[in-house]
């Protein structure tokens, strides 16, 4: 008896080991292990250089009207391993060439009793793990509704986290830096902000991408890639065990996804390194997205722009044309008879001023907000037919301004504020895009301020994400670039649709004008670790006058604002301040004129979330480099080398930096500019003020 | 003291009388009285020939986030009376000329404290009362959300009602005839049916239009007119006091209407007479709608059609092309490689057969359902991208069939089943309408089977009603006629948009194929009193073979089916059965070939809801008349005169009637045909079987 029992135990032990599946990254530093619990629950875990990144964590789905769900009682039907190593060229980016190199393990599971199949595909890169669920065509699973996805990310300790509250409707929060165990205590304070559309769901729920740092020096980022036809994932923390679990965004019926097989989830991503710079440099999110779907991409162009925008944000002007009506009706209200309020920003005169400034200073485009009828009652009213996207105010000469701009080599950037009324936007989208082509616009900034209409839907549900994707794909058909504000945070879709040249989807420069609720000075040292993991951000930097008209204050120094053009990567960069402020500091403004918006190479020189980021980038098709450093609240000396420069070449560096007494709050406009001859052997120790930074343009000194 | 108190009382009494406003109909038989209660609640009441129709009933609105609401504390700011008398010509109709004659009283109310204004406009016709709420442009009311409309209709007794259960998603019920006090007891049974989308809300809630008969012989109909940009009204009964109150359809957020001032509600209508025929003849619903918005209406044509439809409903054929896939993906699934199921109805061969039959027998058009990809998994799955409305199955020759039809003077009728996925329909609507014009379709039958997507909305919310209206108006731009099934019940909008040539929006012939749940034999004697008050119904009559392929049975005789072409008014009439069944009874079929679909005059000869309807109509532009009688469950003799014929003229009447032993259940196909010479002095006593009827075509015998 005892003998056969030992044999049985040994057999089960072997079976257990046999069912454990392992995967290594190409450089073998990352190891992933997959297995099934005794009850058939799928489990995965991850180590990096032998250190635990993800403790054994469950995988699966809770289904609606299905008690069995897809949580357990699985067996492994089959496994398949493969390697992939390919280099591809993005249309625009931080670099001009990206290596996509991973080992893959695809595990097909079969559920006992139901005979349903679920495949989990793991891709292990040198910079992290991506995995997704797939449901192959099969007899016993055709349609299903997700009640909740149950993907766990079990953390190995009370890590430090850089987080914003989970919310179905906005990402526009300051980041809180705290231990995981402190999230609950800090949640109420973190959530308190002035946003017009907020919907939290849990006292320990946070948004992706989530950046963390362990006590043993591991940097860990959790996010998703290729969020298409699915609900956006948040992370809900069990703060006793430090286990995060996926928490999807519900639709108006409180379901979390309507799925038709064959289908798959987005990729769940875990980027990990013991070097913070590697997190910023990771291309895993892009690599997990499908290759570019657009054949001819010649019309997609990185763009540096100015615009009629900050004057409305800061209270100097209004988007609206008149104060005469508490509400307007498109096609009924006769604006030509209305009394202008005298503060309208988007007037022919004012826009011409910006066009002149843009042309004089080498910019590509001018954004104009408030050009179209409807701004008098544009939000807070759940107004369905709020804009038609085609009818200008009486004082905005649509044709004349575009002709004027084009005569000076400038394009106007279109603005489509939807007020969250997405059915209305879809109804007018073709007409709106056609108008853009007719008048020579090739880029649009879209917005989704306020609650989504139909009321009951949120900004990040499957339903609404489907709309954002519809707008991007239709824009591609029209050869139009899209910069979507208040839309769902990006997840690398710009690889597949590079006409998606930007999103806001986080708290940007505009919040600097919102008084007590404005951005923390170290906000820009966190965003690249969190929001930018999924794609570029239209942060709209470049404010030189920190005391805002409405009494608020921009928590940054001028040098910090210059550095953002390098540290806050975006193919779309705005010089957001007023022309007169640039003219007042024209020597500092020179950096903005010189800085590139598209790159061959990028090197992250030093980085610590919440404290500092320094990056060097080589301007595409040139031998020129630009360096940017942004600093948190503590003054420091940044020490860098220029070993990224080409050996044997000589360069002239122009360094724009904080004065020694600069401070984001008390002395933000104190900067110095100096020139230096440098080579790849040069070292630099540079002072960086609280909320400060520095920017360097490096031009090759060619031999005469 | 006593003296001044008497004066005070007298003063208040006078004030009370002064605040009571009266309105009379042109013929003075209807009297409406409006007043304010002491708490400022608006009240109205109605009498007909001195009999109470509406006891004093409250008016007003409960608002969201507004405890005060718009319920009471009003004073009368002003009143305005006017008269209106105009005759207008409909594009198509039961008559060619309609008199719009009413006395109007518009009362502007002001609410104490809030200073908000609400106007109630009453129009009193000889056939009934219509009133609506209006909100003029004003400072203190700009946007508001309705929590519930509180319009009461206080009945003067325990009337007999002909009702269907209140339901946010379907109108496809058999009618229950009962006392108001019995509605609660009968509700469960009434609600039990096989519809795929049902949502009831109250044990005493019923739908409009509601038909009633009082013990003292008054016929009363409650409905609404001009339901545009508002939620559909149901009626909830307080069955202790017999007071109905408006119960609007909620949106996915549980609100009942988002309103921007200036705006108004639809008209609430009370049609009343002591003669049931006057209810059927009333044109009040049309008269309350705005005049025709379409300038050139030459493309709008009443249509008699056959189609590939009944064979799918009765189970002989399928809408779908293949049984090979449990689900399909448009643009991905390759139907050309799929194994045809051999039962597809909409094949080139089969459609040609119908085209030949239509051409041979003088029809205008052939409807084809199941022509397009997507029917394999078309409902029950909340499938978003379910149809694209443009891609035919491999065995449906889109171009060839249209060419063939046109060569024979026939048009095909397009079919757009949306499966309730209304965002999807709107995305494809332009392409779908364009395809119709390209191939020569001028009419479309649309459908909304299944739950509305976005899930959470219902079929009759403001949001969804907005969609139906969008489809109608866009169709008008494309010169396309619309016949919308499963859409909200009509409310006379076809006056403003006469391209809306039909709706289903009630239980039609298709339910005869649904076994035990099929139509009661007297269903067609109730529908004109209820569903048709708002507009024509595409009832799709003309079934000759009552034993359905799938085992069900059509509860009607052949004579009854012929009569429906006259009694169930519609500018769009289908001969729904198979050609072979018409060929089997070609002498009876002759009536369907002869009957007109557009009329100069209509005379209701006799009518009793639930029992019988007999009507005579004069074919437009001719001197020919058609008479139809439909009968309920009890055999009877119908006695009519032909005094509507022109004096001094001679006519030949062909009478298609039940045999003496005909019965809808046991002997439905027993009919006789006889010819008679008649004049306007002729009287007829005609037997009508259970579930039976008769049809008469009357041709003028011109002098040689």
Interface residues (C-beta under 8 A of the other chain):
Chain A: X139 X142 X143 X145 X251 X252 X253 X255 X258 X260 X261 X326 X327 X329 X377 X381 X382 X383 X384 X423 X426 X427 X430 X454 X455 X456 X457 X463 X466 X470
Chain B: X139 X142 X143 X145 X251 X252 X253 X255 X258 X260 X261 X326 X327 X329 X377 X381 X382 X383 X384 X423 X426 X427 X430 X454 X455 X456 X457 X463 X466 X470
